């Protein structure tokens, strides 16, 4: 009993700590990527407005639809997380706390 409890405590502690680190990092990197993506989008729209480039919006829409369609097929990663529920739960809580702090 003590051995099982210590393993669960280890999983919860490690999951929480790693989740916090990942959440904090994701928020910081996400902010940088959002700024870069925004600047890139503004530059593309400005170049299109000036007539320098021509954006094919139909092809762009097809590309986005194909990306979102392939994301729905990659759901097989959920079962390993469910197998390690204490780690996954504390990881999620740590990630949320890291996102709030970051």
C-alpha positions in Angstrom: 0.0 0.0 0.0 2.8 2.4 0.9 4.6 1.6 -2.2 1.6 2.3 -4.4 0.9 5.6 -2.5 4.5 6.7 -2.9 4.4 6.1 -6.7 1.2 8.1 -7.0 2.7 10.9 -4.9 5.8 10.9 -7.2 3.6 11.0 -10.3 1.5 13.8 -9.0 4.6 15.8 -7.9 6.6 15.3 -11.0 3.5 15.9 -13.2 2.7 19.1 -11.4 6.2 20.5 -11.6 6.7 19.5 -15.3 3.2 20.9 -16.1 4.1 24.2 -14.5 7.3 24.5 -16.5 5.6 23.6 -19.8 2.7 25.9 -19.2 5.0 28.8 -18.3 7.2 28.2 -21.3 4.2 27.8 -23.7 2.8 31.1 -22.6 6.1 33.0 -23.0 6.8 31.4 -26.4 3.2 31.9 -27.5 3.4 35.6 -26.9 6.5 35.9 -29.0 4.9 33.8 -31.8 1.8 35.8 -31.7 3.7 39.0 -32.2 5.8 37.5 -35.1 2.6 36.1 -36.7 0.9 39.5 -36.4 3.7 41.4 -37.9 4.0 38.8 -40.8 0.2 39.1 -41.4 0.4 42.9 -41.5 3.3 42.8 -43.9 1.4 40.4 -46.2 -1.7 42.4 -46.2 0.2 45.6 -46.9 2.0 44.0 -49.8 -1.3 42.7 -51.2 -2.8 46.1 -50.8 0.1 47.7 -52.7 -0.3 45.1 -55.5 3.1 43.6 -54.9 1.7 40.1 -54.2 -1.6 38.3 -55.0 -3.0 36.0 -52.3 -5.1 33.0 -53.6 -7.6 32.8 -50.8 -9.3 29.7 -52.2 -6.1 27.8 -52.1 -5.4 29.1 -48.6 -8.8 27.9 -47.4 -8.2 24.5 -48.9 -4.8 24.3 -47.1 -6.4 25.2 -43.8 -9.2 22.7 -44.2 -6.7 19.9 -45.0 -4.7 20.8 -41.9 -7.7 20.7 -39.6 -8.9 17.4 -41.2 -5.6 15.7 -40.4 -5.6 16.9 -36.9 -8.9 15.0 -36.2 -7.3 11.8 -37.2 -4.3 12.0 -34.8 -6.4 11.4 -31.6 -4.5 8.2 -30.7 -2.3 9.9 -28.2 -5.1 10.2 -25.6 -5.0 6.6 -24.5 -1.4 6.7 -23.1 -2.4 9.8 -21.1 -5.4 8.1 -19.7 -3.2 5.2 -18.6 -1.2 7.6 -16.5 -4.1 9.6 -15.1 -2.4 10.9 -11.8 0.6 12.2 -13.8 -1.6 13.7 -16.5 -4.0 15.3 -14.1 -1.3 17.0 -12.1 0.5 17.9 -15.3 -2.6 19.7 -16.5 -3.1 21.5 -13.2 0.6 22.6 -13.2 0.3 23.7 -16.8 -2.7 25.9 -16.0 -0.9 27.4 -13.1 2.2 28.0 -15.3 0.0 29.7 -17.9 -1.6 32.0 -15.3 1.8 32.9 -13.8 3.6 33.3 -17.1 
